[in-house]
Amino acid sequence: MGLLRQGLLAAAAALSLIVIAPGKAGAAKLEAEIAYEQSQAAVGRMTGDHVFIDASGAPLALADLRGRPLVVSLVFTSCATVCPLTTDHLRDQVLAARKALGDDGFAVLTFGFDASGDRPAQLAAFSGTHRISGIPDWHVASADEETTAAFLEELGFTFAVSARGFDHVTQTTILDAGGRVYRQVYGDAFPLQVMVEPLKELVLGKSTRSVALPDLIDRINFLCTVYNPLTGAYRFDYGILFGIFFGAVSLILTGAVILRLWLERRRALRQAGTGSA
């Protein structure tokens, strides 16, 4: 039940958003909705065969990371607020997910979207500071401006230059084994099941569903945990939980009625057959 309680915990602020004009909260909220819609519109979109440069200065082909799911975290290395928090949280979530799915179940890519500032040396320093450099199958890379723009467009990632560096969607994207956008995860402290459940679907197959109580609780957590782009947080939606419960009760009652009618009809046919004999 600890996992169920975890679903009640809202994630920390998920979007650092473009503000149209100072003091216009409504405008900021509108931008939050637009950024979220653009991000969600990318689900199902195919990524290209881009070639990046990793933290050692060597080429890294996105095509070489296919064949299994890829978790893509989008950061810029000069960020002093959201990006470090997101990376630290993602590290903990990746290690937890690999306990469930195996060390080779999926790979991770931290991509520096600041084409001019996220050079190999900066990427290496960022990787070391946040203790991801020694984690197997965790790649850190960036690219030139043209490649970066194309990749971010495919992922539905939104950002803008600001006095702080960049205002951007705090987004982690899960690609399937073929390189297609499968799920978006938001925030710098998202609930574990929000990332693990999609990875389970990709690694184990959608048809793999355990009926063990802990797995059922995990699944309910995932189905009932929803993201609100206006508040920038995940929350556990009890309305969905009640809908699932009453839907299940309705199906059971409907099944019971159908079974009762079938038994009564069968009994009536037997009596009619006995009477005619």
N, C-alpha and C positions, 0 to 999 in steps of 0.2 A: 504493500500500500504506500510505501515511501515514494515509489515511482508515480503513483496517482497524485500524491501531494505535490510532487515536483511540477506536475502540469499546472498547478495553481499559481506557480511563481511566474510572474511576468518577466520577460527579458528586458534588459536595459535598453535605452534609446537606440533605435535601429537605423534611423536615417539622419544623416547630416545634410540638410536640404538647402537648396538655393532660395534665398529670400528676395522676393521681387522688390519690396520697398520696406524701409524700416518702420516698425510699428504696426504693420499690416499682418496680423496673425492669420487672417483668412487666406491671404495670398500664400503664406508658408504652408498652410494646410492643403491648399489647392496643389502646390508643387509636390507635396508628399504623395498625394493621390496620383498625380501624373507620373512621378518617378516609379511608383509601385506598379501602375498599369503597364508602363514601358518594360519594366523588368519581367512581369508576368507574361507579357506578350512574346517574350523570347523563348518560353517553354515550348519544346518541340523543334526549335531552330537548330540547324546543323552548324558546327564550327568548321572553319577552314583548315587547310594543311599549313598552318603558320610555322615559322621557324623563329624561335626566341633565342636570347643569349642568357645563359644561366650565371649564377654567382661566381663561377670560376672563369667566366669569359668564353666558355665553349658553347657551340650551337646546341639548342634543344628543340627538336622537332615535335610539335604537338601530335603528329601522327604516331610517333614512337611511344606515346603514353596511352594509346588506345588499346583495346582488348580487354579492358576492365574499367570500372567506374573511376572517374577523376573528380576530386573535390577541388574547386578553384576558389581561392581567396584573393580578393582584389584590395591592394593597399598602395600607399606611397610611403617610401622609407623615411622621409623627413617629417612625417606626421608624429605629433607628440601626444595625441589624445586617443582617438577611436581606434586607429589601426593597430597600435601596440596591444590594446585591450582585446581586440578581436583576435589577434594572432595568439595571444596567450590562452584565451578561452578555447580557440579552435584546437590548439595543441592538446589540451586536456580532453576535449571531446573526441579527437582522432584516436588517442591512445585508448580511450574507453571503447570506442567503436571497434577497434581492431581486436580487443579482447573477445568481442562477440562474433566478429566476422573473419578473424584471422589476419595475420600480419601482411599477407599478400592479397587481401580481398579487394583493395582499392588503393589508388595513389593520390597524392596531394600536390597541388601547384599553388604556391604563393606568387602572384603576378603583380609586379610593380607597374602601375599604370601611368606614372610620371615619366614619360619617355626621355625627357631631358635630364632628370635628376636621379632616376633609379638605375645607376650604373652598376656594373658587377661589384665594385668595391663597397658601394652602399648596400647592395643586396646581401653581400657576405656579412657585413657588420650587423645588419638587421637580423639575419638568420642566426648569428651567434648570440646576439643579445637576447633573443626570444627562444633560444634553445630548441631550434628546429633543424639545425644543420646536421645533427647526428641521427635524426630519425629516418629510417629506411623509406625509400620511395616518396620522400618529400622534396620536391624540387622548388627552387626559387629562381625566378627569371623575369626579364623585361624584354622590350623590343623597340624597334624604331617607331617613329610617330605614325607612319602609315599602317604598319602591322598592328600597332596598339589600337588605333582607331577602329580597324576592321574587327579585331577580336572583341573589343568592348561592345561594338554594335551587335555582334552575334549574341553576346551574353545579356543584352538589354541593360547595360550598366550606364548610369547617369552620373556625371560630375561636372563641376564648373570651377574655374579659377576664382579664388577669393583672397582676402587679406591673410587668412590663416594658411594658405597654400591651396587647398581644394575643399570644396563642399561636395560630398558624394554620398551615394547610397551605400550603406553598410551591408554588403551583399556577398554571400558565399553561394556559388553555383555548383550543382552536382551534374556532371555529364555522364551519360551512359557509356557503355563500352565502345560504341560507334562514334562517339564525339558529339552526340546530340544533347541539347539542354533538357534535363529531366526534371529538375526541381530547383527552386530558389529558396535560400535560407537567409533570414535577415537578422541584423542586430549583432552586438558585440558580446552577448551573453544568452544565446538562444538555448532552449531546453534540449537536452540530449536526444530525445526521441524524434525531434524535428529533423535531425540529420540522419540518425541511425535507421529509422523506418524506411526512407527511400533507398538507402544503401542496402538494406536487407532485401528489398524488392529486386534490386539490380543484381546483387551477388547471389542470392539464394533462389531467385525466381518468384514471380508474383503468386504462383500457385502454392508456394511453400508457406503454410500457415499452421503454426503449432496451436493446439487447444489447451496447453498448459496455462494455469492461472496467471503466472507472471507475464507470459507472452500476450495473453488476452488483455491484461492491464496496460501493457506497453502499447498495444494497438489502439485501445480506447483513448489513451493519452494522446496519441498522434492524431486520431480523428477529431478529437475535441479541442485540441490546441490550435487556436487561430491567431493570425497576425492582423493588427490594425495599423495601417500606414499613418493614420492621423496622430495616434499616440506613440507610434514607434515601438510597440511592445507586443509580445505574445501574451495571450491569456487563455485560461481554461474556460470554454464555453459550456455552461451547464445546460443551455438550451439544446445543444447537439446531443449531450448525454441523455437528457430526458427523451429526446426524439428517438434515439436508438433504443432506449428501454421500452417506451410505449409502442414503438414499431415492432419490437420483438414480441411483446405481450400480445399485440393485435394479431400477428402472424400465428402465434401459438393458439389463441382463441379461435381464429378462423379455421386452423387445421383441426382443432377439436370438434368444431361444429360439423365440418365436412366429414370427418371420421364417424361422428355419431349418425349423421344422415345416411352414410354409406352402410353402416351396420344395421340401421333400422330397415333400409331398403332390402338388404340381403336377407334379414329375418322375415320380412314380409313375403319375399319371393319364395323362401323355403316353406312358409306356412301355406302359401297359395298352391305350391306344388304338392304338399301333403294332402290338402283338401281335395284336389282334383283326382288324386290317386284313390 
